[in-house]
Amino acid sequence: MPERRSDERFATVLEGRIAGANGQAPIECFVRDLSRSGVRLVIDGSADIPVEFELQIPDAGAAAMTRLVWTDGTHYGAQFTG
């Protein structure tokens, strides 16, 4: 199957956080793939992930606004929006 992504992906093993909205606690996640345009996250257990959220990667001192694009219930693909 041909590659549909426009940006090269890099495999990572970073701890991340999906910032909680409206006072909700952040959701812990792992950043497994990272590119200029998006990210693949892995979350242990079930979680109610918002369509738009701030992804924080504390060890890298990074944060970015993202939009959820797909999920299979454990893996979540998101596109950077800002």
N, C-alpha and C positions, 0 to 999 in steps of 0.2 A: 504494500500500500504506500503510495507516495506521501511524503511529509507535507502537511498542510500549514505548518507554522511558518510565519515570516521571519521570526527571530530565533537564533540559536538558543537551545536550552542547555542549562548547566545543572547537573545533579548536585544536590546539596543535602546536608543533614543539619538544619538549623532549627532552633526552637523559636516558635512564633506565638503571637497572641492576636486573636480577633477581638478588637476593642468592643466592649459591650455598649449597646445603645440604651438610652433612657435609664441609666443607672444599673443596668445588668452587669453581672460579673464578666470579665473577659473569658474567652474560650481559648484554652491552650491547644496548640497545634504544632505540627512539624512541617517545615518547608522542604519539600523533596525535589522539586524542579523549579528553576528560576530563569527567566529571560528578561529582556528589556521591556516586553509588553505584558508579561503575566507570570503566574505562579501556580504550582500544584501543591495543595496542602493535604495533609493526612491528619485526621482527628480520631482519637480513640473513643469508642462509644458513640452514642447518638448525640446530636447537637442540632439546635435550631439556628442555622446560619442565616443572617440577613442577606438580602440581595446586594446591598451596598454596605461596605464596612471599611474601617481602617485596619490594615494589617500592620502589626508592630513586630519587629525583629530586634529584640533588646541587645543581643550580643553584637550585632552589626551597627547599632545605633540608628536603625532605619525605621521609617514608617511611611506607608503609602495608602491612598484611597484606592479601593478595588471594587469590582463588580463581579458577582458570582456568575459563571457562565455554564458550568455543568457540575454534576455530582453523581456518584454511584452509591452514596450513603457513607462511605469511609474516606474517599478521595474527593477533593473539591478543586475545580479549576476556576481561576479568577483572572480577570484582566485588569491591569492598572488603569485608573481613570484620571489620576492627577498627581 
